[in-house]
Amino acid sequence: MTTVGNGGRSRRSPIFTIGLTLIALLLFFGFSALGAWQVHRLAWKRDLIARVDARIHAAPVPAPKSATKADEYRRVTVGGVFLHDKAALVQASTVRGPGFWVLTPLRHDDGAITLVNRGFVPSRKAAYDKPQGVTRVIGLARLTEPDGGFLRSNDPSRDRWYSRDVAAITKARGLGENVAPYFIDAGAGPSPSRFPVGGLTVVSFPNNHLQYAITWFALAAMTVGAYMVVMRQTGKDRRG
């Protein structure tokens, strides 16, 4: 709200000044809070990256019966016999191009089963190695991927898989109940030219929190600057 004083100069009312101040304070503290939250997220993300990096490069440990987020990307080892006739081909997009992951059940001595992502093949009809007898696998523990992927849902009835959904594959292949609720990404094999190609796990965590924090703090500073400019102009109007 403005009023007209002597000489035709417009003067802003106290209500306008109070309202502008409240809005400026709200924006300033809002932007500052968002910036502080992004700084907190930045610290959390850096800690996560450090912890995952330590897991990946650590000596392998025996594969657990179950796994949580604290176990994801942990380097594990497990032995057993592959059930190649129960393998599932899961659509994949890799550095080698599109293709499929070969997800094969590995049965242990005690009858328990762990799904192993043995690696990449370029097509459904591609020939790949099928080792017989007891095999030792070293790889990274990965959490199940329910609900499909590639914007498509898994279709067990047609044997079409778009994500590594352990529960769904277990049910479709009739593997029973003694199946680990996670899978293992196998490491690279002795020959990178032989299928399936393992060791293609991509470990990447987007970390844009610093840029976001700078943006929010910059908006807070701009709010203060704009408020000062408006109030300075108001002061000039009052003096006029």
DRENVO-206557 format. One record per residue (C-alpha): residue number from 0; chain; x, y, z. Coordinates in steps of 0.1 Angstrom, whole numbers, plus 5000, padded with zeros to 4 digits. Layout:
! DRENVO-206557
REC; NUM; A; X; Y; Z
...
//
This chain:
! DRENVO-206557
REC; 0; A; 5000; 5000; 5000
REC; 1; A; 5013; 5035; 4991
REC; 2; A; 5002; 5070; 5000
REC; 3; A; 5009; 5103; 4981
REC; 4; A; 5027; 5130; 5001
REC; 5; A; 5036; 5166; 4994
REC; 6; A; 5051; 5171; 4960
REC; 7; A; 5034; 5140; 4946
REC; 8; A; 5060; 5115; 4959
REC; 9; A; 5046; 5081; 4968
REC; 10; A; 5053; 5068; 5003
REC; 11; A; 5048; 5032; 5014
REC; 12; A; 5027; 5026; 5044
REC; 13; A; 5040; 5009; 5076
REC; 14; A; 5018; 4979; 5068
REC; 15; A; 5036; 4974; 5035
REC; 16; A; 5070; 4976; 5053
REC; 17; A; 5060; 4951; 5080
REC; 18; A; 5045; 4927; 5054
REC; 19; A; 5076; 4930; 5032
REC; 20; A; 5099; 4923; 5062
REC; 21; A; 5079; 4892; 5072
REC; 22; A; 5080; 4878; 5037
REC; 23; A; 5118; 4885; 5034
REC; 24; A; 5124; 4868; 5068
REC; 25; A; 5103; 4838; 5057
REC; 26; A; 5122; 4834; 5024
REC; 27; A; 5156; 4840; 5041
REC; 28; A; 5151; 4814; 5068
REC; 29; A; 5134; 4790; 5044
REC; 30; A; 5163; 4792; 5019
REC; 31; A; 5189; 4790; 5046
REC; 32; A; 5172; 4759; 5061
REC; 33; A; 5172; 4742; 5027
REC; 34; A; 5209; 4751; 5023
REC; 35; A; 5217; 4737; 5057
REC; 36; A; 5198; 4705; 5049
REC; 37; A; 5218; 4700; 5018
REC; 38; A; 5250; 4705; 5037
REC; 39; A; 5238; 4677; 5060
REC; 40; A; 5230; 4655; 5031
REC; 41; A; 5264; 4662; 5016
REC; 42; A; 5281; 4649; 5047
REC; 43; A; 5258; 4618; 5047
REC; 44; A; 5265; 4611; 5010
REC; 45; A; 5302; 4614; 5014
REC; 46; A; 5301; 4590; 5044
REC; 47; A; 5280; 4566; 5024
REC; 48; A; 5304; 4567; 4995
REC; 49; A; 5334; 4561; 5018
REC; 50; A; 5317; 4532; 5035
REC; 51; A; 5307; 4515; 5002
REC; 52; A; 5341; 4520; 4988
REC; 53; A; 5356; 4503; 5019
REC; 54; A; 5332; 4473; 5014
REC; 55; A; 5340; 4469; 4978
REC; 56; A; 5378; 4468; 4983
REC; 57; A; 5377; 4447; 5016
REC; 58; A; 5386; 4411; 5017
REC; 59; A; 5356; 4389; 5010
REC; 60; A; 5336; 4375; 5039
REC; 61; A; 5312; 4345; 5039
REC; 62; A; 5279; 4354; 5024
REC; 63; A; 5252; 4361; 5050
REC; 64; A; 5219; 4343; 5052
REC; 65; A; 5202; 4377; 5048
REC; 66; A; 5212; 4412; 5039
REC; 67; A; 5202; 4448; 5047
REC; 68; A; 5213; 4482; 5033
REC; 69; A; 5243; 4479; 5056
REC; 70; A; 5254; 4448; 5036
REC; 71; A; 5248; 4462; 5001
REC; 72; A; 5280; 4461; 4979
REC; 73; A; 5298; 4441; 5006
REC; 74; A; 5323; 4418; 4991
REC; 75; A; 5313; 4382; 4999
REC; 76; A; 5322; 4346; 4989
REC; 77; A; 5300; 4316; 4987
REC; 78; A; 5303; 4280; 4973
REC; 79; A; 5279; 4256; 4957
REC; 80; A; 5266; 4240; 4926
REC; 81; A; 5249; 4262; 4899
REC; 82; A; 5214; 4252; 4888
REC; 83; A; 5217; 4263; 4852
REC; 84; A; 5183; 4249; 4842
REC; 85; A; 5168; 4274; 4866
REC; 86; A; 5186; 4305; 4854
REC; 87; A; 5167; 4337; 4845
REC; 88; A; 5177; 4362; 4819
REC; 89; A; 5171; 4398; 4832
REC; 90; A; 5172; 4427; 4808
REC; 91; A; 5203; 4448; 4813
REC; 92; A; 5219; 4480; 4801
REC; 93; A; 5257; 4480; 4805
REC; 94; A; 5289; 4495; 4793
REC; 95; A; 5289; 4467; 4767
REC; 96; A; 5255; 4477; 4755
REC; 97; A; 5220; 4462; 4760
REC; 98; A; 5216; 4426; 4768
REC; 99; A; 5208; 4404; 4797
REC; 100; A; 5221; 4394; 4832
REC; 101; A; 5224; 4357; 4837
REC; 102; A; 5208; 4352; 4872
REC; 103; A; 5215; 4316; 4882
REC; 104; A; 5206; 4298; 4915
REC; 105; A; 5236; 4285; 4935
REC; 106; A; 5228; 4256; 4957
REC; 107; A; 5249; 4251; 4988
REC; 108; A; 5258; 4220; 5007
REC; 109; A; 5231; 4225; 5032
REC; 110; A; 5204; 4229; 5005
REC; 111; A; 5201; 4267; 5008
REC; 112; A; 5202; 4287; 4976
REC; 113; A; 5216; 4321; 4967
REC; 114; A; 5209; 4338; 4933
REC; 115; A; 5241; 4348; 4915
REC; 116; A; 5242; 4374; 4888
REC; 117; A; 5269; 4356; 4868
REC; 118; A; 5273; 4385; 4843
REC; 119; A; 5263; 4398; 4810
REC; 120; A; 5253; 4382; 4777
REC; 121; A; 5243; 4401; 4746
REC; 122; A; 5212; 4382; 4737
REC; 123; A; 5188; 4354; 4749
REC; 124; A; 5204; 4329; 4724
REC; 125; A; 5240; 4337; 4733
REC; 126; A; 5261; 4307; 4744
REC; 127; A; 5278; 4311; 4777
REC; 128; A; 5298; 4290; 4801
REC; 129; A; 5280; 4267; 4825
REC; 130; A; 5305; 4253; 4850
REC; 131; A; 5296; 4220; 4866
REC; 132; A; 5303; 4208; 4901
REC; 133; A; 5312; 4229; 4931
REC; 134; A; 5320; 4265; 4922
REC; 135; A; 5333; 4292; 4944
REC; 136; A; 5319; 4327; 4937
REC; 137; A; 5333; 4360; 4949
REC; 138; A; 5312; 4391; 4943
REC; 139; A; 5292; 4419; 4957
REC; 140; A; 5260; 4415; 4978
REC; 141; A; 5231; 4433; 4962
REC; 142; A; 5196; 4440; 4975
REC; 143; A; 5166; 4426; 4956
REC; 144; A; 5150; 4448; 4929
REC; 145; A; 5112; 4443; 4932
REC; 146; A; 5085; 4458; 4909
REC; 147; A; 5104; 4456; 4876
REC; 148; A; 5125; 4481; 4858
REC; 149; A; 5130; 4500; 4825
REC; 150; A; 5095; 4514; 4831
REC; 151; A; 5081; 4478; 4827
REC; 152; A; 5069; 4453; 4852
REC; 153; A; 5083; 4418; 4854
REC; 154; A; 5062; 4392; 4836
REC; 155; A; 5069; 4358; 4851
REC; 156; A; 5043; 4340; 4830
REC; 157; A; 5062; 4350; 4798
REC; 158; A; 5096; 4347; 4815
REC; 159; A; 5103; 4383; 4809
REC; 160; A; 5124; 4400; 4836
REC; 161; A; 5132; 4437; 4838
REC; 162; A; 5147; 4437; 4873
REC; 163; A; 5164; 4412; 4896
REC; 164; A; 5134; 4405; 4918
REC; 165; A; 5147; 4377; 4940
REC; 166; A; 5112; 4367; 4954
REC; 167; A; 5095; 4367; 4920
REC; 168; A; 5123; 4347; 4903
REC; 169; A; 5124; 4323; 4933
REC; 170; A; 5087; 4316; 4929
REC; 171; A; 5087; 4314; 4891
REC; 172; A; 5116; 4288; 4892
REC; 173; A; 5101; 4268; 4921
REC; 174; A; 5132; 4272; 4943
REC; 175; A; 5114; 4267; 4976
REC; 176; A; 5117; 4288; 5007
REC; 177; A; 5153; 4284; 5017
REC; 178; A; 5166; 4311; 4993
REC; 179; A; 5186; 4341; 5004
REC; 180; A; 5166; 4374; 5000
REC; 181; A; 5194; 4391; 4981
REC; 182; A; 5216; 4382; 4951
REC; 183; A; 5253; 4384; 4944
REC; 184; A; 5270; 4402; 4915
REC; 185; A; 5298; 4379; 4905
REC; 186; A; 5332; 4395; 4899
REC; 187; A; 5351; 4394; 4866
REC; 188; A; 5361; 4360; 4853
REC; 189; A; 5395; 4350; 4840
REC; 190; A; 5387; 4359; 4804
REC; 191; A; 5367; 4391; 4797
REC; 192; A; 5359; 4377; 4762
REC; 193; A; 5339; 4348; 4775
REC; 194; A; 5302; 4350; 4784
REC; 195; A; 5288; 4357; 4808
REC; 196; A; 5309; 4387; 4815
REC; 197; A; 5310; 4395; 4853
REC; 198; A; 5324; 4424; 4872
REC; 199; A; 5302; 4450; 4855
REC; 200; A; 5286; 4463; 4886
REC; 201; A; 5283; 4501; 4884
REC; 202; A; 5287; 4517; 4919
REC; 203; A; 5277; 4553; 4915
REC; 204; A; 5259; 4577; 4938
REC; 205; A; 5248; 4611; 4925
REC; 206; A; 5263; 4638; 4947
REC; 207; A; 5249; 4672; 4938
REC; 208; A; 5243; 4683; 4973
REC; 209; A; 5271; 4709; 4973
REC; 210; A; 5256; 4726; 4942
REC; 211; A; 5222; 4725; 4957
REC; 212; A; 5234; 4740; 4990
REC; 213; A; 5252; 4769; 4972
REC; 214; A; 5220; 4776; 4952
REC; 215; A; 5198; 4778; 4983
REC; 216; A; 5223; 4800; 5002
REC; 217; A; 5226; 4822; 4972
REC; 218; A; 5188; 4826; 4971
REC; 219; A; 5189; 4835; 5008
REC; 220; A; 5216; 4862; 5001
REC; 221; A; 5196; 4875; 4971
REC; 222; A; 5166; 4878; 4993
REC; 223; A; 5185; 4900; 5018
REC; 224; A; 5199; 4921; 4989
REC; 225; A; 5165; 4926; 4974
REC; 226; A; 5150; 4935; 5008
REC; 227; A; 5178; 4961; 5014
REC; 228; A; 5173; 4977; 4980
REC; 229; A; 5135; 4980; 4985
REC; 230; A; 5139; 4994; 5020
REC; 231; A; 5166; 5019; 5009
REC; 232; A; 5142; 5031; 4982
REC; 233; A; 5114; 5034; 5008
REC; 234; A; 5137; 5055; 5030
REC; 235; A; 5144; 5078; 5001
REC; 236; A; 5107; 5082; 4995
REC; 237; A; 5101; 5091; 5031
REC; 238; A; 5129; 5117; 5031
REC; 239; A; 5113; 5132; 5000
//
